[in-house]
Amino acid sequence: MPNKALRFAIFGNDYQPKKSESAARLLSSLSARGAQVSIENNFRMFLTEVTGVDCCATQSFEGSDFEADFVISMGGDGTLLKAESYVGSKQIPIIGVNTGRLGFLAQTMPSEIDQMLDDIWRDNYAIDEHAMIMAETDGLPLSTCPYALNDIAVLKRDNASMISIRAEINGEHLVTYQADGLIISTPTGSTAYSLSNGGPIIVPRSGIICLTPVAPHSLNVRPIVISDDSEVTLTVESRSHNFLAAIDGRSEKVLEGTVLTVRKAPFVTRILRQHNKRFFSTLREKMMWGVDKR
C-alpha cells in the first residue's frame, strides 16, 4: 500500500450513541494508516463525552475552519448535506458513511469502511460531481448558507394558510402557484423532498432542475423541468406577511415581498464513489423496485 500522509475532516450525527462503534472503527482504521484526522468540534465532544470513543489522536475544528484531502460524513444524507454546507467552494471530496436510514448520498456502509479506505490509498475510486443551486434575495441576505445540493424551497409557516408564489423563468412569467410551497430541486435532490411531493426522479448530470409545488390548490398544476442555466425568480404573498425559505432543510423566516432568485451555483459538490456503486443499482435498492413482499 502506498505511503500517503492524507488528511481527513470528519463530520457526524451526534444523536446516535448506539452507532459510535462505527466511529471508533473509522478512527482506528485511519490511525493505522497514518492519516491526520480532525473532527468537527460538536461531534468530537459527543464521541468523547457521551460514547467514550478515544479521540486523543485527533484535532477539532468548527464550521468551515479546516483543511483536508477528504471529508467524511458519518450519519445519513442530512449529515452529508450539513458537511457539504461547510465544504462549499473548497471542492474537497466528501465520503458518506451511512449510519442513518435511506442513504442515497451516504452510500458506504459501516462494514465497508476498511475497503473504502483501502480504495482511497490505492486511488481506486471515482469522484462524482453534483451540480448545486443557490439563492439570493433583493433585501437582507439570508443568514444561512445560500448553496443547496438537494433543493431550495419556499414554504408557508406552520400556522399559516397557503401562500401565493409568482414564479418567473428568465424574466418570463410561468405561473402563480397557490400552494403550501414550491420546491426547486437539483437532480441529486430529485429523490428527496421533491419526490415525496410527486416530482420526477432525475438522473445525475442531466443539466436540469425541477419545480415541484407542495400541496397545490389546483390539481392541474404539475412539476416542470427546466434547464439548470435558467434563472428562477420567486415573489411570495402570505396572509402572515412572511414565509420560510428552506435551503437543504436549513429554514429561516423571510418577509413578504422579498424577491428570491434561484440559479445554478458557480461550483459543484464532489462526492467520492467506490467503483462497485452505481446510480441505477442504488435506485433499485433504495426504492425497493422489483421487490415482491407477498
Backbone torsions as a table, in degrees:
resi	resn	phi	psi	omega
1	MET	NA	129.2	-179.9
2	PRO	-58.6	146.1	-179.0
3	ASN	-91.2	99.6	-178.8
4	LYS	-120.5	131.0	175.9
5	ALA	-90.9	84.5	-177.0
6	LEU	-91.5	148.5	179.8
7	ARG	-108.6	134.0	-179.1
8	PHE	-126.0	135.2	171.5
9	ALA	-111.5	130.8	-172.8
10	ILE	-116.4	127.7	170.2
11	PHE	-110.7	152.2	-179.2
12	GLY	-153.8	166.7	175.7
13	ASN	-88.1	118.4	-176.8
14	ASP	-96.1	30.1	175.8
15	TYR	-123.8	21.8	-176.3
16	GLN	-130.3	65.4	-176.9
17	PRO	-60.6	-28.8	-178.5
18	LYS	-71.4	-13.9	-176.8
19	LYS	-106.3	17.4	-179.3
20	SER	-67.0	-19.2	178.6
21	GLU	-59.2	-35.1	178.8
22	SER	-66.0	-40.5	177.8
23	ALA	-65.1	-41.8	178.5
24	ALA	-61.8	-41.6	179.0
25	ARG	-64.1	-42.7	179.5
26	LEU	-62.2	-47.6	-178.9
27	LEU	-63.2	-39.5	178.2
28	SER	-63.7	-42.4	-179.5
29	SER	-67.4	-39.5	178.0
30	LEU	-66.9	-41.0	178.6
31	SER	-61.6	-41.7	-179.3
32	ALA	-64.4	-22.7	-179.7
33	ARG	-97.3	4.1	177.6
34	GLY	73.4	24.2	-178.4
35	ALA	-77.1	152.8	172.4
36	GLN	-93.8	124.0	-171.0
37	VAL	-121.5	131.3	171.6
38	SER	-123.6	142.8	-177.8
39	ILE	-124.1	135.1	176.2
40	GLU	-52.9	135.5	-165.8
41	ASN	-55.2	-47.2	-178.4
42	ASN	-63.7	-40.1	179.7
43	PHE	-69.1	-36.4	178.8
44	ARG	-64.5	-43.7	178.0
45	MET	-63.7	-39.2	178.0
46	PHE	-61.6	-46.7	-179.3
47	LEU	-63.1	-40.5	-175.9
48	THR	-75.5	-48.5	-170.7
49	GLU	-88.6	-30.2	-175.8
50	VAL	-98.0	-43.5	-174.1
51	THR	-103.7	-13.4	178.0
52	GLY	77.2	15.7	177.4
53	VAL	-70.8	136.0	-179.2
54	ASP	-77.1	112.2	-179.8
55	CYS	-115.4	19.4	-174.6
56	CYS	-60.8	-31.4	-176.8
57	ALA	-84.5	7.3	-176.9
58	THR	-115.1	164.7	173.0
59	GLN	-107.8	170.6	178.0
60	SER	-123.3	159.7	177.3
61	PHE	-149.7	164.8	177.1
62	GLU	-122.7	139.5	175.5
63	GLY	57.9	-126.9	-177.3
64	SER	-99.1	12.6	-176.8
65	ASP	-84.8	70.1	179.3
66	PHE	-153.2	157.9	171.9
67	GLU	-125.9	136.4	-177.2
68	ALA	-160.2	160.4	171.5
69	ASP	-88.0	-30.6	178.8
70	PHE	-142.6	147.5	172.4
71	VAL	-111.0	134.4	176.7
72	ILE	-113.9	127.9	176.8
73	SER	-107.7	122.8	179.1
74	MET	-110.8	108.7	-177.2
75	GLY	158.1	-143.0	175.2
76	GLY	-104.7	-161.5	179.7
77	ASP	-65.0	-32.4	178.6
78	GLY	-62.6	-38.5	177.8
79	THR	-66.3	-38.4	178.1
80	LEU	-65.7	-38.6	177.4
81	LEU	-63.8	-37.9	176.4
82	LYS	-63.3	-44.9	179.2
83	ALA	-61.5	-41.9	-178.8
84	GLU	-61.3	-35.6	-178.8
85	SER	-64.6	-24.3	176.9
86	TYR	-92.5	-26.8	176.3
87	VAL	-70.3	-48.3	176.0
88	GLY	50.2	-127.9	-175.7
89	SER	-79.5	1.8	176.9
90	LYS	-62.8	-25.4	177.9
91	GLN	62.7	26.4	177.5
92	ILE	-78.0	132.7	177.6
93	PRO	-60.8	138.3	179.7
94	ILE	-108.1	136.3	176.7
95	ILE	-113.3	124.0	179.9
96	GLY	-100.0	113.3	173.9
97	VAL	-96.6	117.6	-170.0
98	ASN	-86.9	100.2	169.6
99	THR	-109.2	13.8	179.0
100	GLY	-98.6	-136.3	-174.8
101	ARG	-109.3	-80.7	-169.8
102	LEU	-74.5	-64.2	173.2
103	GLY	76.4	58.5	171.8
104	PHE	-71.2	-38.9	-178.4
105	LEU	-92.3	-42.9	178.3
106	ALA	-85.5	92.5	-169.5
107	GLN	-99.6	-16.6	-178.4
108	THR	-82.2	120.9	178.5
109	MET	-80.4	153.2	179.2
110	PRO	-52.7	-35.4	-180.0
111	SER	-69.1	-12.4	-177.3
112	GLU	-103.0	8.1	-175.2
113	ILE	-59.3	-49.1	-177.7
114	ASP	-63.4	-41.3	178.3
115	GLN	-63.8	-40.8	179.1
116	MET	-61.7	-44.7	179.7
117	LEU	-67.3	-38.6	175.5
118	ASP	-58.5	-42.6	179.7
119	ASP	-63.1	-38.0	179.5
120	ILE	-65.1	-47.0	-178.9
121	TRP	-66.9	-21.3	178.1
122	ARG	-97.2	4.0	-175.6
123	ASP	56.4	36.4	-177.2
124	ASN	-108.5	69.9	-178.6
125	TYR	-157.4	170.0	175.4
126	ALA	-118.7	155.0	174.4
127	ILE	-115.6	116.8	176.2
128	ASP	-93.1	129.7	178.8
129	GLU	-97.7	121.5	-176.7
130	HIS	-108.3	123.4	178.3
131	ALA	-64.7	147.8	179.3
132	MET	-124.1	162.8	174.2
133	ILE	-123.5	163.4	-177.7
134	MET	-138.6	156.1	-179.2
135	ALA	-119.0	140.0	175.0
136	GLU	-132.2	151.4	177.1
137	THR	-119.9	159.9	178.4
138	ASP	-89.9	-0.5	179.8
139	GLY	-121.8	-129.7	177.9
140	LEU	-62.8	134.1	179.3
141	PRO	-67.0	153.2	176.8
142	LEU	-65.1	142.4	-178.5
143	SER	-80.7	-21.6	-179.7
144	THR	-88.8	169.3	175.4
145	CYS	-59.2	128.0	-173.2
146	PRO	-83.5	-0.5	-174.2
147	TYR	-100.8	140.1	-178.0
148	ALA	-129.4	133.7	172.3
149	LEU	-87.1	-36.6	-178.8
150	ASN	-94.6	-65.0	-172.5
151	ASP	-162.3	161.2	171.1
152	ILE	-123.9	129.6	-177.0
153	ALA	-130.8	145.8	166.9
154	VAL	-109.6	133.0	-170.8
155	LEU	-139.4	152.0	172.4
156	LYS	-70.3	156.6	174.8
157	ARG	-79.1	163.0	-169.6
158	ASP	-53.4	-42.0	-173.5
159	ASN	-101.6	16.5	-176.4
160	ALA	-102.7	159.8	172.2
161	SER	-80.0	177.1	-177.3
162	MET	-59.6	159.2	-176.9
163	ILE	-111.7	163.6	177.4
164	SER	-107.4	123.4	-175.3
165	ILE	-123.0	109.0	176.3
166	ARG	-85.1	120.3	-177.4
167	ALA	-111.4	130.0	175.2
168	GLU	-121.9	140.3	176.4
169	ILE	-113.2	115.0	-177.9
170	ASN	51.6	40.3	176.6
171	GLY	86.1	-6.3	179.9
172	GLU	-100.1	131.0	-178.7
173	HIS	-63.8	125.3	176.3
174	LEU	-92.1	-64.6	-179.6
175	VAL	-166.1	157.3	170.5
176	THR	-105.1	109.4	-177.7
177	TYR	-77.8	134.3	165.6
178	GLN	-106.8	105.1	-169.3
179	ALA	-161.6	175.6	173.2
180	ASP	-77.6	-15.3	178.8
181	GLY	170.4	-177.7	179.0
182	LEU	-143.7	132.3	-179.6
183	ILE	-109.7	131.1	171.7
184	ILE	-111.8	113.3	-172.0
185	SER	-118.9	148.7	171.3
186	THR	-82.5	171.1	171.6
187	PRO	-56.6	-38.5	178.2
188	THR	-61.1	-41.0	-178.2
189	GLY	-83.7	-1.0	-177.1
190	SER	-66.8	-20.2	178.1
191	THR	-95.8	12.7	-177.8
192	ALA	-111.3	-123.3	-174.6
193	TYR	-59.0	-40.4	-179.4
194	SER	-60.0	-43.6	-179.3
195	LEU	-61.5	-39.1	-178.3
196	SER	-68.9	-13.7	177.4
197	ASN	-108.9	19.1	174.4
198	GLY	91.2	10.3	178.3
199	GLY	-76.1	161.9	-178.0
200	PRO	-81.3	156.2	169.7
201	ILE	-81.2	127.9	-176.9
202	ILE	-114.1	130.5	-179.5
203	VAL	-69.5	138.9	179.3
204	PRO	-54.3	152.7	177.1
205	ARG	60.7	32.1	178.9
206	SER	-83.3	-17.2	-179.5
207	GLY	74.1	29.9	-179.0
208	ILE	-138.0	162.4	171.3
209	ILE	-131.1	163.0	-175.4
210	CYS	-126.4	137.8	173.5
211	LEU	-104.7	116.7	-176.5
212	THR	-122.7	117.7	178.5
213	PRO	-73.8	150.3	176.7
214	VAL	-103.4	116.0	179.4
215	ALA	46.9	61.1	-179.5
216	PRO	-67.3	147.4	-179.5
217	HIS	-68.6	-31.8	179.8
218	SER	-103.9	125.6	-175.9
219	LEU	-71.8	-15.2	179.5
220	ASN	-88.6	4.2	173.9
221	VAL	-87.9	118.2	-173.6
222	ARG	-122.4	162.9	175.4
223	PRO	-58.2	149.1	177.8
224	ILE	-133.0	139.5	-179.1
225	VAL	-106.0	131.9	-179.4
226	ILE	-133.2	165.9	178.6
227	SER	-64.2	143.7	-177.6
228	ASP	-78.0	0.2	172.0
229	ASP	-94.4	9.1	176.8
230	SER	-79.7	154.6	174.3
231	GLU	-109.5	122.6	-178.2
232	VAL	-105.1	124.6	179.7
233	THR	-114.4	128.4	-176.5
234	LEU	-122.1	131.8	173.7
235	THR	-124.4	125.7	-170.5
236	VAL	-113.4	136.1	170.1
237	GLU	-116.7	138.9	-176.6
238	SER	-146.4	143.6	176.8
239	ARG	-64.6	-26.9	178.2
240	SER	-86.1	-1.8	177.4
241	HIS	64.2	20.0	172.0
242	ASN	-158.1	169.2	-180.0
243	PHE	-152.4	175.5	178.8
244	LEU	-103.8	136.0	168.1
245	ALA	-108.4	121.4	-177.4
246	ALA	-116.1	119.0	-178.5
247	ILE	-114.2	106.1	-171.8
248	ASP	51.2	39.3	177.3
249	GLY	86.7	-7.4	177.6
250	ARG	-86.2	105.4	-170.1
251	SER	-101.3	145.9	170.7
252	GLU	-150.3	154.6	-178.6
253	LYS	-78.0	136.4	179.4
254	VAL	-126.7	140.7	-178.0
255	LEU	-74.1	143.5	175.7
256	GLU	-55.9	142.7	-179.7
257	GLY	94.0	-15.7	176.0
258	THR	-66.5	130.0	177.4
259	VAL	-90.5	123.6	-178.7
260	LEU	-107.2	124.9	179.3
261	THR	-112.5	129.7	-179.5
262	VAL	-118.1	129.4	178.3
263	ARG	-146.2	172.3	178.3
264	LYS	-65.9	136.7	179.2
265	ALA	-74.8	156.7	-177.6
266	PRO	-79.7	2.1	177.8
267	PHE	-142.9	168.6	-178.6
268	VAL	-113.4	167.2	169.5
269	THR	-99.7	131.4	-177.9
270	ARG	-105.1	117.2	-178.3
271	ILE	-115.8	126.9	179.8
272	LEU	-73.3	134.4	178.7
273	ARG	-129.9	129.9	173.6
274	GLN	-71.0	150.5	-173.0
275	HIS	-63.9	-21.1	-179.5
276	ASN	-86.9	4.2	177.7
277	LYS	-103.7	129.4	-179.6
278	ARG	-131.5	149.5	-174.9
279	PHE	-61.0	-49.3	-173.7
280	PHE	-70.9	-34.9	176.7
281	SER	-68.0	-38.4	175.5
282	THR	-63.3	-41.6	179.6
283	LEU	-62.2	-46.0	178.9
284	ARG	-60.5	-42.3	-177.4
285	GLU	-67.9	-49.7	-174.9
286	LYS	-70.7	-35.0	-179.9
287	MET	-87.7	-5.3	179.6
288	MET	56.7	38.2	177.3
289	TRP	-68.7	136.0	177.6
290	GLY	81.9	0.2	179.9
291	VAL	-85.0	123.1	179.5
292	ASP	-100.4	110.8	-176.3
293	LYS	-88.4	3.2	-178.7
294	ARG	-69.7	NA	NA
